[in-house]
Amino acid sequence: MRNLKTFIVLLFIICSLQVMAQPISTGGTITINCDTQTLNITDSNADGDNYAPGENFEITICPDGGNGVTFSTFAEDGGFFDLAPGDQLFIYDGDNSSAPLIGVYDDASNATGFAVTSTIPNNPTGCLTLVFISTAGSATATGWASFIFCGTVPIPFEATITSDPADVDGYIDICQGDMVTFTAITDYLYNGQGYDQSDETSYFIWDIPDGTTFEGYGLTEISHTFPDPFGYLIELTITDTSELSTIVVEIKVRVSTTPNWSGVLSAFQDTICIDNTSTLIAGITPDTSQSFGVLANPSAFVGGGFFGELLFLPDGGAVQVPPDLYETVIDIDDFPVGQNIENASDIVAICVTMEHSFSGDLELWVQCPDGTEVVLFDAYTGQGTGPGIIPGGYTGGGTFMGEPVDPGTGPGVGYTYCFTPSSTQFGTFEQEEASWGTTIPAGDYLPMGDFGDFIGCEINGPWTLIAADNWGADDGYIFNWSIIFDPTIDPTVENYSPYFTDVWWDDDPSVIVDNDTLIVVQPTSVGDHEYVVNVVDNFGCQYDTTVVLHVLPEPVLSTITPACYLEGSVDVSNVYQSGFWNYTPPNDTSFAAIVPTANGDHIDITVNLPGNYNYVYTDVFCMRDYSTDIFFAPPPIADLQDTVIICLGEEFFYELNDQPDGISVSHVFTLPSAMVSSSPEVLADSPGFYSLFVSSITCPDDQAFDQSFFDFKPCEIETYNIFTPNEDGTNDVFYIQGIEEHPGSVVEVYNRWGGIVFSKLNYRNDWLMEDLSEGTYYFVVVLRNGESHTGDFTVVRD
């Protein structure tokens, strides 16, 4: 970086030649040896006192060749010119006073000096003749001192630069992408005094430190656009027609820097639950150590090699062994030769403005001129087959750097990451990894390596930023990088930083509190909600950024109910982080075994008893409960009496059992005849087995089966009319049909004269009539319900 100042280039080094001093009163002709001499012609009093009144002297000066001579009284050439009013110096273009008169010079018009050159080839002698005449009055002056030498003297002139927009306090402050029109205003103070000067014959070179140069004759005005946020020292070099007189003038341009929005983004929760609020902070402060609000990014003037150029980090394809390396170099030559890094603090920061769509495959380090390397970060641990360049590393994963175009290609928005041993904002990338969201915030970070390793390295020379890209499927850009040295050792640095004068948020219906730089928002719908914050800096540049607030949809629980076979599950959609489960069983004897997934978005359930269970999912991010009921279906019922025997003449129906609540069933009765019926009841009208098959429609694999044996029996009170109790096994017992079906009945037997011969309670057909003689008898059966049956029978004995 050059420190430039306005200067005049003198191509004739007068002091290197022999100087001959002669007063004009010497007269005659003096010839100059152009290779070794110059001539100092003064007034008649060479000692510095005033010349005398009434003088009239003539002297001729000639070169020893055909170069001609120049007479100069400019102070820049060591001369002066001071005549009393009315006194005059006449200069003729030739070897005597009859030659053409070049000019008449006096104190009124030439007090600041002048220069005259003989005109070759019009004057082939190359001589100048001087005639000095002072008035006869008493007033005189100190006269003059001049230098006369071969050739043409540089004629000084002045120039300034004006601009649109105009500079204020020495700087043109503009916005990125603005155009500045520069206009050179020249003042040829001594035009024609030796030779003619004009813009048309002067050569203009405009040097812009971004590598742009405009040049040409008469090029007094240029326009240039400044897209990048740096300071620029614009240098204009003007050389007049003689190519002897050159001046350099400067003007400074400072381009506004893009704000650091990371304080806005990190100061609020970018993901919230529906109906929750979020606070967005856009406070403005010049203190870049703050980590909230809108922060100004500092910058510096470009020059000398402290800023690197754009570097594309392409998609290298698959895992690279060895990885692709990309380099950008800053050549520094502004420090004293041999000046070395003596302390780690000599380098204040190494800043990289970049974007990349996958930080997990990047390694970034800096190499100083002697080859010493210091690692800024190593986000690659050697996954896959590629070991990387730097041992170790952390898993950067898919975290973005800046705002890359992803998916897609082309440069996105770069974030500035400054690696400084004095960082109080962030630690190393590895230390801060757990706190990142999807993008690594811009700001100050500790380097992974030690800047102290640079101690002993000479500052002048190539400083190289090296990036290793170990994986494919990603790309990025390093927009620029810079090395910031301690100002106490940096001979060239000029830094600047804009500050903000205004900030506001665009209106939005979800803003419920607006405190100027701070707003509280409460979106009422799910999805992405955009909020635009605007700032204006002291350069008059307006910037805005869009803060995206993601409002989560509420978790939705889905299940199948009724659930079959005492097993079920619940799925949760719209899970942001994780959750946990509780349940309420239908009664104290019921319980459930729950097996959740890692983040709780699915559970498998086994219960011991059917019934209605309530399951509650608690979302840990929103800390809200969401519940669902699962009815675990009971099995169907098929329950028939094992055996059914009814009295002849009676009816019996088999009926479908009442089924548990909450299920529906299908069924079929199978009759002894093999016929089937789906009626809810069937009449048992023939002996045999009746079966019932019940299938759950709700849970088809749930089935029930049962069967029952059915028969008839006589139940009427009847008896035989003849009994033969002779122990032959036939009709030996007084048998009353159906008496067993009537417990508690009383049986009485009477002879023909009405005498009772037998009486029994709960008779069971076990009387052998041992004492009865042959004859006719009468019986009475009184059932427990009071019903009476009577009849007669005859006993016959063989």
C-alpha positions in Angstrom: 0.0 0.0 0.0 1.5 3.3 -1.1 1.5 6.5 0.9 1.2 9.1 -1.8 1.4 12.9 -1.7 1.2 15.7 -4.3 4.6 16.1 -5.9 6.4 17.7 -8.9 8.7 15.5 -10.9 11.8 17.4 -12.1 13.5 15.5 -14.8 16.5 17.8 -14.7 18.5 17.4 -11.5 20.0 20.8 -11.4 22.0 20.3 -8.3 24.0 17.7 -10.0 25.5 20.2 -12.5 28.2 22.9 -11.9 26.5 26.2 -11.2 28.1 29.5 -12.6 26.8 32.7 -11.0 27.0 35.9 -13.1 25.3 39.3 -12.6 23.6 40.8 -15.6 26.0 43.6 -15.4 28.8 41.3 -16.6 27.4 41.8 -20.1 28.6 40.1 -23.3 27.9 36.6 -24.3 28.2 33.5 -22.0 28.2 30.0 -23.4 27.0 27.1 -21.2 28.5 23.7 -21.3 25.2 21.8 -21.5 26.8 18.6 -20.1 28.3 20.1 -17.0 27.0 23.6 -16.3 24.0 25.7 -15.4 24.0 29.5 -15.1 22.7 31.7 -12.3 22.0 35.1 -13.7 21.1 37.7 -11.1 20.5 41.4 -11.0 23.6 43.7 -10.8 23.9 43.2 -7.1 24.6 39.5 -6.7 25.1 39.8 -3.0 21.4 40.2 -2.3 21.2 43.9 -1.9 19.0 46.1 -4.1 20.1 46.9 -7.6 20.8 50.5 -8.5 18.4 53.0 -10.2 18.9 53.9 -13.8 20.5 50.6 -14.8 20.5 49.4 -18.4 22.4 46.1 -18.9 22.4 43.5 -21.6 23.7 39.9 -21.6 23.4 37.0 -24.0 23.4 33.3 -22.9 24.0 30.6 -25.5 24.2 26.8 -25.3 27.2 24.9 -26.6 24.9 22.8 -28.7 21.5 23.0 -30.4 19.4 22.4 -27.3 18.4 25.9 -26.6 18.4 27.4 -23.1 15.7 28.1 -20.4 15.6 31.1 -18.1 13.6 30.3 -14.9 12.9 32.4 -11.8 10.5 29.8 -10.3 11.1 29.3 -6.6 11.0 25.5 -7.4 14.2 26.1 -9.4 15.8 28.2 -6.6 14.9 31.6 -8.1 12.9 34.7 -7.2 11.7 37.8 -9.0 11.3 41.2 -7.2 11.3 44.4 -9.2 10.4 47.9 -8.2 7.4 49.5 -10.0 8.4 50.6 -13.5 11.5 48.4 -13.7 11.4 45.8 -16.5 13.3 42.8 -17.8 13.2 42.2 -21.6 14.0 38.8 -23.0 14.8 38.3 -26.7 14.7 35.0 -28.7 18.2 35.2 -30.1 21.8 36.2 -29.6 21.1 40.0 -29.5 18.4 42.5 -28.6 17.4 42.8 -32.2 16.0 39.3 -32.1 12.2 38.7 -31.6 11.0 39.9 -28.2 9.6 37.0 -26.2 8.3 39.1 -23.3 8.6 42.0 -21.0 8.5 41.0 -17.3 7.8 43.1 -14.2 6.8 42.8 -10.6 3.1 43.5 -11.3 2.6 40.4 -13.5 5.4 38.1 -12.7 6.0 38.3 -9.0 5.5 34.5 -8.5 8.2 33.7 -11.1 8.2 32.7 -14.7 10.2 30.6 -17.2 11.3 31.3 -20.8 12.8 28.9 -23.3 14.5 29.7 -26.6 12.5 28.5 -29.6 14.3 26.0 -31.7 14.3 25.7 -34.7 13.0 29.3 -35.1 16.0 30.4 -33.2 18.9 28.3 -34.5 21.3 29.9 -32.1 19.4 28.6 -29.1 20.4 31.9 -27.3 18.4 34.2 -25.1 19.3 37.9 -24.7 18.3 39.7 -21.5 18.0 43.5 -21.2 17.3 45.0 -17.7 16.2 48.6 -17.4 15.6 50.3 -14.0 14.1 53.8 -13.7 16.1 56.7 -12.7 14.1 57.2 -9.5 15.3 56.3 -6.1 13.0 53.2 -5.5 14.7 49.9 -6.3 14.2 46.2 -5.2 16.1 43.1 -4.5 16.0 42.1 -8.1 16.0 38.5 -9.1 17.9 35.3 -9.1 17.4 32.8 -12.0 18.7 29.5 -13.3 19.6 29.2 -16.9 20.3 25.7 -18.3 20.1 23.8 -21.5 16.7 22.4 -22.5 13.3 23.1 -21.2 12.4 23.6 -17.6 9.3 21.8 -16.1 6.6 24.4 -15.7 4.7 23.7 -12.5 0.9 23.6 -12.4 -1.8 22.6 -9.9 -4.8 20.3 -10.0 -7.6 19.2 -7.7 -10.3 16.6 -8.0 -14.0 17.3 -7.6 -16.6 14.5 -7.5 -20.3 13.7 -7.8 -21.2 12.9 -5.1 -19.0 15.4 -3.5 -16.4 14.6 -0.8 -17.1 15.6 2.7 -14.2 16.0 5.2 -11.8 14.3 2.7 -14.0 11.3 1.8 -16.6 10.4 -0.8 -18.9 8.1 1.1 -21.1 6.0 -1.1 -23.2 2.8 -1.2 -22.2 -0.5 -2.8 -22.8 -0.3 -6.5 -22.9 3.5 -6.7 -21.2 5.3 -9.5 -18.9 8.3 -8.8 -18.0 10.9 -11.4 -14.5 12.4 -10.9 -13.5 15.7 -12.5 -10.0 17.0 -12.6 -9.7 20.8 -12.2 -6.4 22.0 -13.5 -4.7 25.4 -13.0 -1.8 26.1 -15.4 -0.4 29.0 -13.4 2.5 29.7 -15.8 1.1 28.6 -19.1 3.1 30.0 -21.9 6.1 30.9 -19.8 8.5 28.5 -21.4 5.9 26.4 -23.3 2.1 26.1 -23.6 0.2 23.9 -21.2 -3.5 22.7 -21.5 -5.8 19.8 -20.6 -5.8 18.8 -24.3 -2.1 18.3 -24.4 -1.7 16.8 -20.9 -1.9 13.1 -20.3 -4.3 11.9 -17.5 -3.9 8.5 -15.8 -6.7 7.6 -13.3 -5.7 4.7 -11.1 -8.5 2.8 -9.2 -7.1 0.3 -6.6 -9.5 -2.4 -7.8 -7.3 -2.8 -10.9 -9.1 -0.4 -13.2 -7.1 2.3 -15.0 -8.5 5.1 -17.2 -5.9 7.1 -19.3 -5.7 9.5 -22.2 -5.0 13.0 -23.3 -7.5 15.5 -22.0 -9.2 12.8 -19.9 -10.4 15.3 -17.2 -13.5 13.3 -16.2 -14.3 9.6 -15.6 -17.1 7.7 -13.9 -16.6 4.4 -12.0 -18.8 2.0 -10.1 -17.7 0.6 -6.8 -19.5 -2.7 -6.0 -17.3 -3.9 -3.1 -17.3 -2.6 0.5 -13.8 -1.2 0.7 -12.0 2.1 0.8 -10.2 3.3 -2.4 -7.5 5.8 -2.8 -8.0 7.2 -6.2 -4.8 8.5 -7.8 -4.7 10.9 -10.7 -1.4 11.4 -12.5 -1.2 14.4 -14.9 1.8 14.9 -17.2 2.0 18.1 -19.3 2.9 18.3 -22.9 6.6 18.6 -22.1 6.5 15.3 -20.3 8.7 17.0 -17.8 6.1 18.3 -15.3 4.0 15.7 -13.5 1.7 16.0 -10.6 -0.3 13.3 -8.6 -3.5 14.2 -6.8 -5.6 11.9 -4.7 -9.2 11.6 -3.5 -10.6 8.9 -1.2 -13.8 6.8 -1.6 -15.3 4.8 1.1 -17.9 2.2 0.2 -20.6 1.3 2.8 -20.3 -2.2 4.3 -23.1 -4.7 4.5 -24.4 -4.8 8.0 -23.8 -7.8 10.2 -27.3 -9.2 10.7 -26.3 -12.1 12.9 -27.2 -10.2 16.0 -30.8 -9.9 14.8 -31.0 -13.6 13.8 -29.3 -14.9 17.0 -31.4 -12.8 19.3 -34.6 -14.5 18.7 -36.0 -18.0 18.5 -36.5 -18.6 14.8 -38.9 -21.5 15.4 -41.9 -21.1 17.6 -45.2 -22.8 18.3 -48.5 -21.6 17.0 -49.9 -18.8 19.2 -46.5 -18.2 20.9 -44.6 -15.0 20.6 -41.1 -14.1 19.4 -39.0 -11.0 20.1 -37.0 -9.6 17.2 -34.2 -7.2 18.1 -32.8 -4.7 15.6 -30.9 -2.4 17.9 -28.1 -0.4 16.3 -24.7 0.0 18.0 -21.2 0.9 16.8 -19.8 -1.7 19.3 -19.0 -4.7 17.1 -18.3 -6.8 20.3 -22.0 -6.9 20.9 -23.8 -10.1 19.7 -27.3 -8.7 19.3 -28.9 -6.2 17.1 -27.6 -4.8 13.8 -23.8 -4.5 13.8 -21.6 -2.5 11.5 -18.9 -4.3 9.6 -15.6 -2.5 9.6 -13.5 -2.3 6.4 -10.2 -0.9 5.2 -8.7 0.8 2.3 -7.6 -1.5 -0.5 -4.0 -1.4 -1.4 -0.7 -3.2 -1.3 -2.1 -6.7 -0.8 -3.9 -6.8 2.5 -7.1 -8.0 0.7 -7.4 -11.2 -1.3 -9.6 -11.7 -4.4 -12.7 -13.8 -5.1 -12.1 -17.5 -4.9 -14.6 -20.1 -6.2 -14.7 -23.4 -4.2 -16.3 -25.8 -6.8 -18.1 -29.1 -6.3 -15.3 -31.5 -6.5 -17.4 -34.6 -7.1 -16.9 -37.6 -4.8 -14.6 -37.9 -1.8 -11.2 -36.5 -2.9 -8.0 -38.4 -2.1 -6.0 -36.1 -1.7 -8.6 -33.4 -1.4 -8.9 -30.5 -3.8 -7.0 -27.5 -2.6 -7.9 -23.9 -3.5 -5.6 -20.9 -2.8 -5.7 -17.2 -2.9 -2.6 -15.1 -2.3 -2.0 -11.6 -0.8 1.4 -10.2 -1.6 2.6 -7.7 1.0 5.6 -5.4 0.3 4.8 -2.4 2.4 6.6 -3.2 5.6 10.3 -2.5 6.2 12.6 -5.1 4.8 13.3 -7.8 7.4 10.4 -6.8 9.7 9.1 -10.1 11.2 6.1 -11.1 13.3 7.3 -10.8 16.8 4.2 -11.5 18.9 1.0 -13.4 18.3 -0.9 -10.2 18.8 0.9 -8.6 15.8 -1.9 -10.1 13.7 -5.1 -8.8 15.0 -7.4 -10.9 12.8 -7.6 -12.9 9.7 -11.1 -12.3 8.2 -12.7 -14.4 5.5 -16.0 -13.4 3.8 -17.5 -16.5 2.3 -20.4 -18.8 1.8 -20.5 -22.6 1.5 -23.3 -25.1 1.4 -21.6 -27.8 3.5 -19.0 -26.9 6.1 -18.4 -30.5 7.1 -15.9 -31.1 4.4 -13.8 -27.9 4.7 -10.4 -27.3 6.2 -9.0 -23.7 6.1 -5.6 -22.5 7.0 -3.1 -19.6 6.3 0.5 -19.9 5.2 2.9 -17.1 5.8 5.8 -16.3 3.5 8.3 -18.7 5.2 5.8 -21.6 4.8 4.5 -21.7 8.4 0.9 -22.7 8.6 -1.8 -21.9 11.1 -5.2 -23.6 11.0 -8.3 -21.4 11.1 -10.8 -24.3 11.4 -11.0 -28.0 10.5 -14.6 -29.2 10.1 -13.6 -32.5 8.5 -12.8 -35.6 10.6 -11.8 -37.9 7.8 -15.1 -39.5 7.2 -15.3 -41.9 4.3 -12.1 -42.7 2.5 -10.5 -39.3 2.6 -8.3 -38.6 5.6 -8.2 -34.8 4.9 -5.1 -32.7 5.2 -5.3 -31.6 8.9 -5.4 -34.3 11.6 -8.4 -34.4 13.8 -11.2 -32.0 13.2 -14.9 -31.8 14.3 -18.0 -32.9 12.4 -19.3 -29.7 10.8 -22.0 -31.6 8.9 -24.4 -29.8 6.6 -24.2 -26.5 8.5 -24.1 -23.6 6.0 -21.5 -20.8 6.0 -23.2 -17.6 5.0 -26.2 -18.0 2.7 -25.3 -20.2 -0.2 -27.5 -20.8 -3.2 -28.6 -24.3 -2.3 -29.8 -26.1 -4.2 -28.3 -24.4 -7.2 -25.1 -22.7 -8.2 -23.7 -19.2 -8.2 -22.5 -16.9 -5.4 -24.9 -16.4 -2.5 -24.5 -14.0 0.5 -21.2 -14.1 2.3 -20.8 -13.9 6.0 -17.6 -12.4 7.5 -15.8 -14.8 9.9 -12.8 -13.1 11.6 -10.4 -15.4 13.4 -8.7 -13.5 16.2 -6.8 -14.7 19.4 -8.6 -11.9 21.3 -12.2 -13.0 20.4 -14.7 -12.6 23.3 -17.7 -13.2 21.0 -17.2 -16.8 20.1 -14.7 -19.7 20.7 -13.4 -21.9 18.0 -15.7 -23.4 15.5 -15.5 -26.7 17.3 -16.4 -25.1 20.6 -19.4 -23.3 19.1 -20.8 -26.1 16.9 -23.5 -27.2 19.4 -25.0 -23.8 19.5 -25.4 -23.4 15.7 -28.7 -23.7 13.8 -28.5 -24.2 10.1 -25.9 -21.5 9.5 -22.7 -20.6 11.2 -23.2 -17.0 12.5 -20.9 -14.3 11.3 -18.6 -12.8 13.9 -15.3 -13.1 15.7 -14.0 -16.6 16.5 -10.9 -18.1 18.1 -8.6 -19.8 15.5 -8.0 -23.5 15.8 -4.3 -22.9 15.5 -2.0 -20.5 17.3 -1.0 -17.2 15.7 2.1 -17.4 17.8 3.4 -20.0 15.3 3.9 -17.1 12.9 6.5 -15.5 15.2 9.7 -15.1 13.2 8.0 -15.1 9.8 8.8 -12.0 7.7 5.7 -9.9 7.0 6.6 -9.0 3.4 5.9 -11.7 0.9 3.1 -14.0 -0.2 0.4 -14.8 2.4 -1.7 -17.7 1.2 -5.2 -18.7 2.3 -5.7 -22.4 1.5 -9.0 -24.3 1.5 -9.3 -28.1 1.3 -12.7 -29.4 0.0 -12.9 -33.1 0.9 -16.3 -34.0 -0.4 -18.4 -33.3 -3.4 -22.1 -32.2 -3.7 -21.4 -28.7 -2.5 -19.7 -25.5 -3.5 -19.1 -22.0 -2.2 -17.2 -18.7 -2.7 -14.6 -16.9 -0.7 -15.5 -13.4 -1.7 -12.5 -11.8 -0.1 -10.1 -12.2 2.8 -7.9 -9.9 4.7 -5.1 -9.8 7.2 -5.4 -7.1 9.8 -2.2 -6.2 11.5 -1.7 -4.4 14.8 -1.9 -0.7 13.8 1.2 0.0 15.9 3.3 -2.1 13.5 1.3 -1.6 10.2 2.6 1.4 8.3 -0.2 1.5 5.8 -3.5 0.6 7.3 -6.5 3.0 7.2 -9.6 1.4 8.6 -13.1 2.8 8.7 -16.6 1.7 9.8 -19.9 3.1 9.0 -22.5 3.6 11.7 -26.3 3.4 11.6 -28.5 6.4 11.9 -32.0 4.8 11.5 -33.6 1.4 11.8 -37.2 0.2 11.4 -39.3 -2.9 10.8 -41.8 -3.1 8.0 -45.5 -3.3 9.1 -46.9 -6.7 9.6 -50.3 -7.7 11.1 -48.8 -10.2 13.5 -46.8 -7.5 15.3 -48.3 -7.1 18.7 -45.6 -4.9 20.3 -43.6 -2.3 18.3 -40.9 -0.5 20.3 -39.1 0.8 17.2 -36.0 -1.4 17.1 -37.7 -4.2 19.0 -40.9 -5.9 17.9 -42.9 -8.8 19.4 -44.7 -10.9 16.9 -47.4 -13.5 17.3 -48.3 -15.3 14.1 -51.7 -16.9 13.9 -50.9 -19.4 11.2 -48.3 -22.1 10.7 -45.5 -21.9 8.1 -42.8 -19.3 7.4 -43.5 -15.7 8.3 -41.2 -13.0 7.0 -40.2 -9.8 8.8 -38.2 -7.2 7.1 -35.8 -4.9 9.1 -34.3 -1.8 7.5 -31.3 0.3 8.5 -29.7 3.4 7.1 -26.1 4.2 7.8 -24.2 7.5 7.9 -23.3 7.0 4.3 -27.0 7.3 3.4 -27.1 3.7 2.4 -30.2 1.6 3.1 -30.0 -2.1 3.8 -32.7 -4.6 4.7 -32.8 -8.3 5.5 -35.7 -10.7 5.9 -36.0 -12.6 9.1 -37.8 -15.8 8.6 -39.8 -17.1 11.6 -41.0 -20.6 11.3 -44.3 -21.3 13.1 -44.7 -25.0 13.8 -47.9 -26.9 13.0 -49.3 -28.6 16.1 -48.5 -32.3 16.5 -51.3 -34.6 15.2 -51.9 -38.0 16.8 -53.2 -40.7 14.6 -54.1 -44.2 15.6 -56.4 -47.1 14.7 -59.3 -47.6 17.1 -60.7 -49.9 18.1 -57.5 -51.8 18.4 -57.5 -55.5 18.2 -55.8 -58.3 20.1 -54.8 -56.0 23.0 -52.2 -54.4 20.8 -52.1 -50.9 19.2 -49.9 -48.0 18.2 -50.0 -44.2 17.9 -48.1 -42.1 15.4 -47.4 -38.4 15.8 -46.8 -36.1 12.8 -45.4 -32.6 12.9 -42.8 -33.5 15.6 -40.2 -30.8 15.7 -37.8 -32.2 18.4 -39.2 -34.9 20.6 -41.9 -35.7 23.2 -42.8 -38.2 25.9 -45.9 -40.2 26.7 -48.3 -40.9 29.6 -51.6 -42.9 29.7 -54.7 -43.5 31.8 -56.1 -47.1 31.9 -59.9 -47.9 32.1 -59.5 -49.3 35.6 -57.1 -50.1 38.4 -56.5 -53.7 37.1 -55.5 -52.5 33.6 -52.1 -51.5 32.5 -50.2 -50.9 29.2 -46.7 -51.5 28.1 -45.4 -48.6 25.9 -42.4 -48.9 23.6 -41.6 -45.4 22.0 -39.2 -44.5 19.3 -36.2 -42.3 20.1 -38.0 -39.0 19.6 -41.3 -40.3 20.7 -43.1 -39.9 17.3 -44.4 -43.5 17.4 -45.3 -45.9 20.2 -46.2 -49.6 20.2 -48.7 -50.6 22.9 -49.6 -53.8 24.6 -52.4 -53.9 27.2 -53.5 -56.6 29.6 -57.2 -55.9 29.5 -59.6 -54.5 26.9 -61.2 -51.2 27.4 -60.7 -47.5 26.6 -57.2 -46.1 27.3 -56.2 -42.5 27.1 -52.7 -41.7 25.8 -51.1 -38.2 26.2 -48.2 -37.0 24.1 -46.2 -34.1 25.6 -44.3 -32.0 23.0 -41.1 -31.0 24.7 -40.5 -28.0 22.4 -43.9 -26.4 22.9 -44.6 -28.1 26.3 -48.2 -28.9 25.2 -50.2 -32.0 25.7 -52.0 -33.8 22.9 -54.2 -36.9 23.7 -56.1 -39.6 21.9 -58.2 -42.5 23.1 -57.7 -46.1 22.0 -60.4 -48.6 22.6 -58.9 -52.1 22.8 -61.7 -54.4 21.6 -62.8 -57.3 23.8 -63.2 -60.7 22.1 -66.7 -62.0 21.1 -68.7 -64.3 23.4 -70.1 -67.7 22.6 -71.5 -69.3 25.8 -74.1 -72.2 25.6 -75.3 -74.5 28.4 -73.4 -77.7 28.3 -76.6 -79.8 28.4 -80.3 -78.8 28.0 -83.0 -81.4 28.6 -86.6 -80.3 28.7 -89.9 -81.9 29.2 -91.7 -83.2 26.3 -94.1 -80.6 25.1 -92.0 -77.7 26.3 -89.9 -75.3 24.1 -86.3 -74.1 24.4 -84.5 -71.5 22.3 -80.8 -71.1 22.0 -79.9 -67.4 21.9 -76.8 -65.4 20.8 -75.1 -64.1 23.9 -75.1 -60.3 24.5 -71.8 -59.1 23.1 -69.4 -56.6 24.7 -69.9 -53.0 24.0 -67.8 -51.5 21.2 -67.7 -54.5 18.8 -69.9 -55.9 16.2 -70.1 -59.6 15.4 -71.4 -62.2 13.0 -72.6 -65.6 14.1 -74.1 -68.9 13.0 -75.9 -71.7 14.8 -75.4 -75.3 13.6 -78.3 -77.6 14.4 -78.2 -81.4 14.9 -79.5 -81.8 11.4 -76.4 -79.9 10.1 -78.5 -77.0 9.1 -77.2 -73.5 10.0 -79.0 -70.4 11.0 -77.8 -66.8 11.5 -80.9 -65.9 13.5 -80.2 -64.5 16.9 -82.1 -67.4 18.4 -83.0 -70.9 17.3 -85.7 -73.3 18.5 -84.3 -76.6 19.9 -86.8 -79.0 18.4 -84.8 -82.2 18.1 -82.3 -83.9 20.3 -78.6 -83.6 19.6 -75.7 -81.0 19.6 -76.3 -77.4 18.9 -73.2 -75.2 18.3 -72.6 -71.4 18.1 -69.8 -69.8 16.2 -69.3 -66.0 16.8 -66.7 -63.9 14.8 -65.8 -60.3 15.5 -66.4 -58.0 12.6 -64.3 -55.4 14.4 -61.3 -57.7 14.8 -61.8 -60.6 12.4 -59.3 -62.9 14.0 -61.2 -62.7 17.3 -63.6 -65.7 17.3 -65.6 -67.8 19.9 -67.2 -71.2 19.7 -69.4 -73.3 22.1 -71.9 -76.2 21.8 -74.7 -77.7 23.9 -76.4 -81.1 24.0 -80.2 -81.0 23.9 -82.8 -83.6 24.6 -86.4 -84.1 25.7 -87.7 -86.1 28.8 -91.2 -87.0 29.8 -92.5 -84.8 32.5 -96.3 -85.8 32.7 -97.5 -87.6 35.9 -98.6 -91.1 34.6 -98.4 -94.6 35.9 -99.1 -98.1 34.7 -102.4 -99.7 35.4 -101.0 -103.1 36.4 -98.0 -104.0 38.5 -96.6 -107.5 39.1 -94.2 -107.2 42.0 -92.8 -110.8 41.7 -89.2 -109.8 41.4 -88.9 -110.7 37.8 -87.5 -107.3 36.9 -90.7 -106.2 35.1 -93.2 -103.9 36.7 -91.9 -104.8 40.1 -91.8 -101.1 41.3 -94.7 -98.7 41.7 -93.6 -96.4 38.9 -94.9 -92.9 38.4 -93.7 -91.3 35.2 -92.4 -87.7 35.7 -92.3 -87.8 39.5 -88.5 -87.1 39.4 -89.2 -83.8 37.7 -91.4 -82.7 40.6 -89.3 -82.7 43.8 -91.3 -82.1 47.0 -94.3 -84.0 45.7 -96.4 -86.3 48.0 -97.6 -89.7 46.8 -100.4 -91.6 48.7 -101.9 -95.0 47.8 -105.4 -96.2 49.0 -107.1 -99.6 49.0 -110.6 -100.0 47.7 -112.0 -99.3 51.1 -110.2 -96.0 51.3 -107.6 -97.0 53.6 -104.1 -95.5 53.0 -101.5 -98.2 52.4 -98.6 -95.9 51.3 -97.5 -92.3 51.7 -94.2 -90.7 50.7 -92.7 -87.2 50.3 -90.3 -86.8 47.5 -91.1 -90.2 46.1 -88.4 -91.6 43.7 -90.1 -94.7 42.2 -88.6 -97.0 44.7 -91.6 -98.7 46.4 -91.7 -102.5 45.7 -95.3 -102.9 47.0 -94.2 -105.9 49.2 -97.3 -105.8 51.5 -99.9 -105.3 48.9 -102.2 -108.2 48.0 -103.7 -108.5 44.6 -106.4 -106.1 43.9 -107.2 -102.6 42.8 -105.7 -99.6 44.5 -106.1 -95.8 44.1 -103.3 -93.2 44.2 -103.1 -89.5 44.7 -100.0 -87.4 43.7 -99.9 -83.9 45.1 -97.3 -81.7 43.5 -95.5 -79.0 45.3 -97.4 -76.4 43.4 -100.7 -78.0 44.7 -101.5 -79.7 41.5 -103.1 -83.2 42.1 -103.1 -86.2 39.9 -105.1 -89.3 40.7 -105.6 -92.8 39.2 -105.9 -96.5 40.0 -103.8 -99.5 39.3 -104.1 -103.3 39.8 -101.6 -105.5 41.6 -101.3 -109.0 40.2 -99.2 -111.7 41.8 -98.6 -114.9 39.9 
